[in-house]
Amino acid sequence: MKATSSALILCGLIAGLAGLDLQVGLRGDLAPVPQAEMAEGVSRMKAVRRPGDVLVHSPLFSVAELKAFGDLQARPDRPRPEVLAARRVLLLDRAQAPMFGPKNPAQTEAIGEHLVLKVFEPSGDVEVPVFDLLTDLGPNVLRIERPVGVLKSRCTKRRAEGGWSCPGEAEWLYAAPRTLRIGGKNEECVWAHPTTGGAVVFTLPAPEAPAAGQDLVLELSGGMADDAVTGTPGGATVTIQATQGSKKIGRLLVPNKVGWHRLELSLEPGAPVDLSITTPRDGRRHHCVNARIVLRPQDKP
């Protein structure tokens, strides 16, 4: 047993050293990026970022350099072709060793001596997400109203399990990505448990005006965990009221039935969208939502 444990430890040390050697080999003689320059690069990325953008960084940044990103969610891998076709991509790259990946950026900005920020516009005539609640969820997106219309709590307290809790409210009222069994499948969605006598309200950012030939569309879906439906005969319906500005633009009813329930709504630019989620009885309403604002090409004659 001791020999086996020693062998495993030795293998782990060898793998770790190999990983370090690989990183050194990939980085070559690249000079470290000054901390202030990394901070400026990340700051510029945040400044030009739009809802729905995909954020990418060079795989040659060291662990120390990556600390500048903080909580900003960026990945070191090349976006897939279908992502490049449908999403705007921001790449913070090393100037002396460009990342092997997409070509012909729409914009390029040099940052100091070592960095360059590249912006790639969608390449296809396809539906382009500009906000996705699942991936763009952050603090201040969810609030609790009790009664409906009266602010009770803003959900800004970070949870150890991920997402944000709502000070002064029950622990099961929070905003976080979850995986629930809906319609017999494991589905990713945003936890949106309603509360009796109040509302949980998600606020989506105001979309910018679309280009000619495009429409702004809200894709909304709601569903309850299968076991919450089957284990609660007579469970109450959940209502999602969509409002843009002061105008109610549509309502999605999520009855006590297995599966997703969906709605698409046209949006106007310049005003945020509220999704107010209510129910008369919140018992076992293990409910979650997905919401995307997309630019959709208009039908061509």
C-alpha positions, 0 to 999 in steps of 0.5 A: 500500500505504501509503495502504491501511494509513493508511486502515485505521489511521484506520478503527481510530481512528474505531471506537475513538473511536466505542466510547468515545463510545458508552460515555460515552453509555450511562453518561451522568452516572453517578458512578464506583463506589468501588473498595471498593464494587465489591470489596464487591459482588463479595464478596457475589456470591461469598458467595451464589453456588451451584454452577450459578449464572449470573453477570451484571453491568451493562454500564455498569461501566467497565474500571477497575470491572470489575477488581474481578471478577478471575477471577470469570466474569460476563457483561454480557449479558441471560440468554436466556429458557431460561436464566432458566427453568432457572438461578439468576441473580445480577446485580450492577447499578448502582442508579441505572441498572438493567440492562434485563433480567429482572424481579421478583428473588427477593432484592435487596440494596443495596450501598453507594450505587451497587450492588444485587445481585439474585437470580433463581430459575428460573422454570420447572418444569424440570431445574435444573443445580446444578453443571456440571463444564465451566463450574464447573471450578476449582483443587482439583477434580482430583487424581492418585492413584498408586497408586489411593487414595494422593494424589500431586498436587493440580492447582492450578497455572494453565496458560497454555493455561487450566485447571490442571496437576498438579505432579510429573505429566506435562504431559498430565495436567491439568484444562481445558475442551477441544473434541474430535471425538467421534462426528463432532462437535466437542464441548466437554468436560473433558480427563480423560486417564487414567494407567497405575498411578493414577487421575485423580479429579474431586471434585464439590461436595456438593449441597444437599437438594432441595425437595419434588418434586425429585430429585438426579441426576448426569448423566455422560458420557465419550468418546474423541477419534475419532482416538484410537479409530480410530488405536488398535486394541485401545485399552484401556477407560477406567473412571469410578467414581462414589463419594459419601461412602464408597459406590460408586454407579455405574460408567461404562465407556468402551470403544474405540468412537467416540461418547459413553457415558452414565450417570445416577445418583441422589444424596443431599444433603450429600456430595461426589461423586468421579469416579475415572478409570482404565485399564490402559493409557493409550496414546492414551486422549484421553478427556474427560468431562462431569458435571452435578448437576441438580435434576429434577422428579419425575414427577407422577401 
